[in-house]
Amino acid sequence: MGEAPPGAEIMSDVKNGNRNRALIVEDEFLIALDLEAAMTGLGFEICGLAPNAEEARSLAMNHLPDVVLVDVYLGGAREGIETARWLRDVCDASVVLVTAHTDDATLERIREVVPGSPILAKPVYRESLAAAVAEVVHLAA
């Protein structure tokens, strides 16, 4: 028998009503749309696309997402890292960070502020996204 496709376990959990709301925090609209399509393909209901920290907090408080994809650099600053911590700590959301900046200083800052959260380099491939989301969903279960 062949291996299950990437994200099959997530889709099973989502179909059973577990951890199925996702919020996407990304200031580049086309990337946000791509992430939205990928998460929808994994069976998630998208509760919002937020281009900045303020909107992310508002959407999160209103919709209580289970999983949040957060771009590290929002509006040119590493504001996404602090936003990710807030979303995890205040909303109890599982966080996956997404970044085009994989320099040592940025990665170390992420690990300090949001320890244990998966980090995906842009461009984000759907298989990598599925694996990272599966990791945080199963850790939170």
Sequence and secondary structure as in RCSB ss.txt:
>XXXX:A:sequence
MGEAPPGAEIMSDVKNGNRNRALIVEDEFLIALDLEAAMTGLGFEICGLAPNAEEARSLAMNHLPDVVLVDVYLG
GAREGIETARWLRDVCDASVVLVTAHTDDATLERIREVVPGSPILAKPVYRESLAAAVAEVVHLAA
>XXXX:A:secstr
     TTHHHHHHHHTTSS EEEEE SSHHHHHHHHHHHHHTT EEEEEESSHHHHHHHHHHH  SEEEEES BT
TBTHHHHHHHHHHHHH  EEEEEES   HHHHHHHHHHSTT  EEESS  HHHHHHHHHHHHHHH 
